[in-house]
Amino acid sequence: MPRMIFVNLPVDDLAKSIGFFTDLGFTFNAQFTDENATCMVVGEQAFVMLLVRPFFASFTDKEVAGPTVTECSVGLSADTRGEVDGLVDRALELGATPAGETQDHGFMYGRSFHDLDGHLWELIWMDPAVTAPPPDC
């Protein structure tokens, strides 16, 4: 059975983050939303939990990384190059900051941005002919 994935990210202003990602076209599961957290739906089995910083900190004994530190990047696939450009351009319009150069390898195209809390998001399109699994899988 496929596993579900929940990426947990600390945010400073939950309402502002919800507004940002809503404007990018994401939806949220109200069942897992309160004043401390929300569950952003990325796909059927992929979710991003946006947690206010103090609540996020309650899950670890380590210091929580701030906006000047990159601990991980969140990579999301896109169906087309145009979708990559549209999502990144919209994120930048909404206050995100650019991250790195556009990557164009012909069969793979990607752009990145830092969201309102400094998290690194990478949008990637890959040619389906290159990424399709072999027939025997």
N, C-alpha and C positions, 0 to 999 in steps of 0.2 A: 504494500500500500504506500502511495506517495506520502511523504512527510509534509507537514505544514511548516512554514518558517515565519517567525515573528522577529523582526528587527526592532530593537528598542533604542530610541534616541531621546536624549534630554533636550528640553526646550525651555526658553525663558518665559514666553508668553503663549500659553496654549491656544487662546482664542485667535491670536494673530497667526500662529502656525496653521491652525485649521482653515482660516480664511485664505492663506497663501496656497495651500495644497488643494483646497476646493476650487480656487480659481485656475489651477492647473488641470482640473478635471477629475480629481480623485474623490471618492466617497468615503464615508465613515460609518462604522457599525455603532449605532447608538447604544446597543446593549453593553458595550465595553467602553463607554465614555462617561466621564464625570469631571469634577473640577481638577483632578490630578492627571488624567490620561484620556487618550482617545485611540481608537483602533482604525487606522487608515487602510482601506482595502486596496491592495495592489493587483491581486489576481485571485483565482479560486482558492489557492493555498498559500498565498503570500501576503503578509500584513506588516505594516510599520506601526509600532506603538509609539506615540508621541507622549512623553511623560514630563511633567514639570520637573525642573531640576532637583528640588528637594526630595520628591517622590522617587525619582530615578536613583538618587544617592542612597536611598534606603535599601537598595538591592545589592550594594557592594560595600566592601571595606576599603576600596581604593578611592583615590581622588577622581572625581568626574572631570573628564576633559572639557575644556572650554572652547570657545570659538576660534582661538589661535592655534589649536592643536588638531591634527587629523589622526584619528585612531583607526578609521576604516573609511571605505567609500561604499556607497550604495549604487550598484549598477542595475539599470532597468533596460529591458529590450524595447525596441520600437519596431513597428511594422514597416516603416519607410524612412529614408533619409529626411524627407520632408517632415515627418513626425518628430524626429530628433530635433531638427531646427525649430519647429513650431513650439515644442515644449520648452526648450532651452531659452529661446527668445522671449517667450511668455514669462518664464521664471525671472529673467533679467528685468523685464518690465515691472514685475511685482516686487522688486527689491533685492533679488538674489545677485550675487557677484560672479563674474566669469572665473573659471578655474582651468588653466592650461589652454593649450592650443587645440583646434579642431584636428581630429585624427581621421585621415582618409586613406585607407589601404585598398581601396577598390571594392573588395568583398566585405569590408567592415568599415563603418563610419561612426564616429562618436564625438560628442561634445559634453562638456561638464560645467557644473555651476556649484557654488556654495549657497545653501539655503539661508534663511534669515538667522539661523543659529550657528552658521558656519559649517554645517554638515556637507560633505562632498557627495554630489549626485552625478552619476555618469550615465548618459543616455546613449544607447548603442543600437545601430542597425547592422545586421549581418545578412548577407546574401543567403536565402534559404537553400539554394543549390549547394552551397559550401557547408552549411551547418546541418543539413538533413542527415539523420543517422543512417548507417548502412542498412540495407534491406534485411540482414540477418539478425538485427538487434531486437 
